[in-house]
Amino acid sequence: MKVLITGAAGAIGSTLREGLRGRYETLRLTDNRDLGEAREGEETVLADLTEIGGLIEAMRGVDAVVHMGGIPNEHTYETIRTVNMDGTHNVYEAARLADVKRVVFASSIHAVGFYERDERNKIGPNAPVRPDTFYGVSKVFGEALGRLYWEKHGIETAALRICSFLPRPQERRNLSTWLSPRDCVSLVAACLDTPRLGFKILAGISANTRAWMTSEGWADVGYHPQDNAEDYASDIERIHGDENDLTEQRQGGVFVAKDYVGLARQEVKK
């Protein structure tokens, strides 16, 4: 199998680059940033999500795409639309044109970020979406796009609602949202390796005792997470914000705040 990873220079992309190396015949890595020197079993290609021609070339001869590229935070609507929405459309359209039949898409908890935190182990793939930002909207869009390309063009998709990808949990919220690097690699590999995928939305979390999302679909792809944020509870349970603030009541955390603009703040400062 030859696998293309978009956003391979990012935090999750870099983790997958290490964790999947040697598992497949070739990892083709793409980003609009420097990827360093290709190692054995790797190919590196500079490509931008906003330019479909480069993506089509990057997908030649590829069996599956792991789409981790994009802006990983809130930004202006225009920027989110251009990179996360139009860019994801470019990925799917390039996959169609290059006859790639499987996409693993990095969705997010922020597609459902306005659910209350007392909804423990209740938020499954069929729960109505409740995005908390333009970023969250872009992930809802990506999930819908994946469904369309499966129904119309037969491109299988696993939309992973990735929550808190961290080396270890850092605050109380992470007791419900943590995705460890080891489990992240395991989840993506399971979605690549399962014989029949179809279209699935899956929780991108570890085996957290306090998880808000359900494990629905994990068994179908053979995902068996090994880590549990509860192991860190005694260290981080006391670390949280004001209990009366909306950001401590909803699953999306700071993303639900009315004045949260994420990376757009950097643009304003310029």
VMD Tcl script that draws the C-alpha trace (Angstrom):
set ca {
  {0.00 0.00 0.00}
  {1.14 3.52 -0.80}
  {-0.28 6.17 1.56}
  {-0.28 9.95 1.13}
  {-0.30 12.14 4.24}
  {-1.27 15.79 3.83}
  {-0.13 18.20 6.50}
  {2.80 15.89 7.20}
  {4.83 18.69 8.79}
  {2.19 19.35 11.45}
  {1.94 17.86 14.94}
  {-0.30 14.94 14.03}
  {1.26 14.53 10.59}
  {4.74 14.25 12.10}
  {3.51 11.68 14.61}
  {1.94 9.61 11.83}
  {5.12 9.91 9.78}
  {7.04 8.23 12.58}
  {4.35 5.82 13.70}
  {3.40 4.51 10.26}
  {6.92 4.30 8.84}
  {7.67 0.73 7.77}
  {4.03 -0.32 8.05}
  {3.31 0.45 4.40}
  {5.35 0.14 1.25}
  {5.58 3.91 0.82}
  {4.59 6.97 2.80}
  {4.27 9.95 0.49}
  {4.43 13.09 2.62}
  {3.11 16.45 1.51}
  {2.87 19.91 3.01}
  {3.50 23.51 2.00}
  {6.32 23.59 4.56}
  {9.73 21.95 4.56}
  {9.48 18.23 5.30}
  {13.20 17.60 5.58}
  {14.99 14.77 3.84}
  {13.02 11.70 2.83}
  {14.06 8.50 4.56}
  {13.75 4.91 3.40}
  {10.17 4.15 2.49}
  {9.28 7.85 2.22}
  {8.65 10.31 -0.57}
  {8.28 14.05 0.08}
  {6.30 16.42 -2.12}
  {5.67 20.15 -1.62}
  {2.00 20.85 -2.30}
  {-0.60 23.39 -1.22}
  {-4.20 22.46 -0.42}
  {-5.40 25.49 -2.35}
  {-3.83 24.28 -5.62}
  {-5.56 21.17 -6.93}
  {-3.01 20.53 -9.70}
  {-0.26 19.80 -7.19}
  {-2.56 17.55 -5.20}
  {-3.48 15.52 -8.27}
  {0.18 14.94 -9.01}
  {0.87 14.04 -5.36}
  {-1.84 11.37 -5.50}
  {-0.62 9.54 -8.59}
  {-0.30 5.84 -7.75}
  {-1.56 6.30 -4.17}
  {-3.96 3.82 -2.53}
  {-5.20 6.01 0.34}
  {-4.96 9.57 1.64}
  {-4.66 10.64 5.28}
  {-5.85 14.25 5.16}
  {-4.37 16.05 8.15}
  {-3.61 19.32 6.35}
  {-5.32 22.63 7.04}
  {-5.59 25.35 9.66}
  {-5.83 23.61 13.06}
  {-7.61 26.42 14.91}
  {-10.16 29.17 14.49}
  {-9.37 31.92 11.98}
  {-11.29 34.38 9.83}
  {-14.13 32.87 7.82}
  {-12.39 33.72 4.57}
  {-9.19 31.92 5.57}
  {-11.03 28.90 6.97}
  {-13.10 28.66 3.80}
  {-10.09 28.89 1.49}
  {-7.85 26.40 3.29}
  {-10.08 24.04 5.25}
  {-13.17 23.94 3.08}
  {-12.00 24.59 -0.48}
  {-8.76 22.77 0.35}
  {-10.63 19.67 1.53}
  {-12.75 19.78 -1.61}
  {-9.51 19.85 -3.60}
  {-8.29 16.76 -1.73}
  {-11.45 14.79 -2.52}
  {-11.60 15.95 -6.11}
  {-7.92 15.13 -6.62}
  {-8.54 11.70 -5.09}
  {-11.40 11.14 -7.53}
  {-9.33 12.20 -10.52}
  {-6.36 10.07 -9.39}
  {-8.63 7.06 -8.66}
  {-7.77 6.99 -4.94}
  {-10.47 5.04 -3.12}
  {-9.95 5.83 0.58}
  {-9.57 9.01 2.65}
  {-8.94 9.31 6.38}
  {-10.07 12.84 7.25}
  {-9.14 14.84 10.34}
  {-12.46 16.13 11.62}
  {-12.72 17.54 15.13}
  {-14.60 17.72 18.41}
  {-15.39 21.28 17.35}
  {-17.97 19.91 14.91}
  {-20.00 19.16 18.06}
  {-18.35 21.57 20.49}
  {-21.54 23.17 21.84}
  {-22.79 20.01 23.52}
  {-22.93 20.20 27.30}
  {-20.26 18.40 29.27}
  {-22.77 16.25 31.14}
  {-23.44 14.37 27.89}
  {-20.92 11.69 28.89}
  {-20.58 8.79 26.47}
  {-23.59 10.08 24.50}
  {-22.19 11.95 21.51}
  {-22.10 9.48 18.64}
  {-21.76 9.86 14.88}
  {-25.51 10.41 14.43}
  {-25.84 13.23 16.96}
  {-26.83 16.53 15.31}
  {-23.78 18.68 14.65}
  {-23.23 21.71 16.92}
  {-20.10 23.50 15.64}
  {-18.54 26.09 17.92}
  {-16.48 28.11 15.40}
  {-15.90 28.62 11.69}
  {-13.20 25.98 12.20}
  {-15.88 23.61 13.52}
  {-18.09 24.46 10.55}
  {-15.23 23.51 8.22}
  {-15.07 20.08 9.86}
  {-18.83 19.59 9.45}
  {-18.34 20.55 5.80}
  {-15.52 18.02 5.44}
  {-17.66 15.25 6.92}
  {-20.52 16.08 4.53}
  {-18.10 16.19 1.61}
  {-16.78 12.76 2.55}
  {-20.31 11.40 2.64}
  {-21.01 12.87 -0.81}
  {-17.87 11.41 -2.38}
  {-18.67 7.99 -0.87}
  {-22.27 7.98 -2.10}
  {-21.52 9.43 -5.53}
  {-17.99 8.29 -6.34}
  {-17.31 5.29 -4.07}
  {-14.45 6.96 -2.16}
  {-14.47 5.49 1.35}
  {-14.00 7.90 4.26}
  {-13.24 7.70 7.95}
  {-13.92 11.13 9.49}
  {-12.05 11.17 12.79}
  {-13.41 13.67 15.30}
  {-10.04 14.33 16.85}
  {-10.28 15.87 20.29}
  {-7.19 16.77 22.36}
  {-4.11 15.34 20.65}
  {-1.40 15.72 23.30}
  {1.61 13.79 24.65}
  {-0.30 13.68 27.95}
  {-3.45 15.32 29.39}
  {-2.91 18.85 30.67}
  {-6.21 19.89 32.29}
  {-9.49 18.44 33.56}
  {-11.20 18.74 30.16}
  {-8.60 16.38 28.71}
  {-9.85 13.60 30.99}
  {-12.70 13.36 28.46}
  {-10.96 14.48 25.26}
  {-7.41 13.12 25.26}
  {-6.02 11.31 22.21}
  {-2.54 9.96 22.86}
  {0.04 9.83 20.04}
  {0.13 6.02 20.27}
  {-3.64 5.71 19.94}
  {-3.72 8.29 17.14}
  {-1.37 6.15 15.06}
  {-3.38 3.05 15.92}
  {-6.68 4.68 14.92}
  {-5.40 5.91 11.56}
  {-3.76 2.56 10.81}
  {-7.00 0.73 11.66}
  {-8.91 2.93 9.20}
  {-6.33 2.30 6.50}
  {-6.14 -1.46 7.07}
  {-9.77 -2.45 7.50}
  {-11.00 -4.27 4.38}
  {-14.35 -2.46 4.19}
  {-14.73 1.09 5.45}
  {-17.62 2.76 3.61}
  {-18.33 6.06 5.33}
  {-17.81 6.38 9.07}
  {-17.54 9.14 11.64}
  {-15.39 7.97 14.54}
  {-14.41 9.49 17.87}
  {-10.74 10.45 17.84}
  {-9.98 9.79 21.49}
  {-8.19 7.30 23.70}
  {-10.01 4.85 25.99}
  {-10.95 7.62 28.43}
  {-13.19 6.65 31.34}
  {-14.90 10.07 31.22}
  {-15.26 10.26 27.41}
  {-18.09 12.39 26.05}
  {-18.04 10.66 22.68}
  {-19.13 7.08 22.13}
  {-16.93 4.31 20.78}
  {-19.44 3.52 18.03}
  {-17.65 2.23 14.94}
  {-14.33 1.42 16.63}
  {-14.96 -2.32 16.56}
  {-15.89 -2.13 12.87}
  {-12.40 -0.92 11.94}
  {-10.51 -2.78 14.67}
  {-9.45 0.21 16.78}
  {-8.50 -0.79 20.33}
  {-7.07 2.23 22.20}
  {-4.45 1.49 24.85}
  {-4.29 4.74 26.82}
  {-6.70 6.31 29.33}
  {-6.56 9.91 30.55}
  {-7.86 8.73 33.92}
  {-4.31 7.61 34.72}
  {-3.46 11.32 35.04}
  {-6.57 12.41 36.96}
  {-4.86 13.02 40.29}
  {-2.43 15.45 38.63}
  {-4.80 17.49 36.48}
  {-8.36 17.29 37.83}
  {-7.91 20.53 39.74}
  {-6.70 22.39 36.63}
  {-9.67 24.14 35.03}
  {-11.24 27.54 34.49}
  {-14.19 29.30 36.10}
  {-16.97 26.76 36.60}
  {-19.59 29.42 35.77}
  {-18.06 30.24 32.41}
  {-19.57 28.77 29.26}
  {-16.15 27.50 28.22}
  {-16.20 25.16 31.23}
  {-19.73 23.96 30.53}
  {-19.45 23.00 26.85}
  {-17.28 20.36 25.25}
  {-15.50 22.73 22.87}
  {-13.77 24.58 25.70}
  {-12.41 28.02 24.83}
  {-13.68 27.67 21.25}
  {-17.26 28.36 22.39}
  {-16.46 31.83 23.73}
  {-18.06 34.68 21.77}
  {-14.76 36.54 21.49}
  {-12.59 33.56 20.57}
  {-10.83 34.19 17.24}
  {-7.90 31.77 17.51}
  {-5.19 32.38 14.95}
  {-7.03 35.37 13.49}
  {-5.69 37.41 16.42}
  {-2.19 37.12 14.96}
  {-3.48 38.63 11.73}
  {-5.04 41.55 13.60}
  {-1.73 42.24 15.38}
  {0.07 42.52 12.06}
}
mol new
graphics top color blue
foreach p $ca { graphics top sphere $p radius 0.5 }
foreach p [lrange $ca 0 end-1] q [lrange $ca 1 end] { graphics top cylinder $p $q radius 0.2 }
display resetview
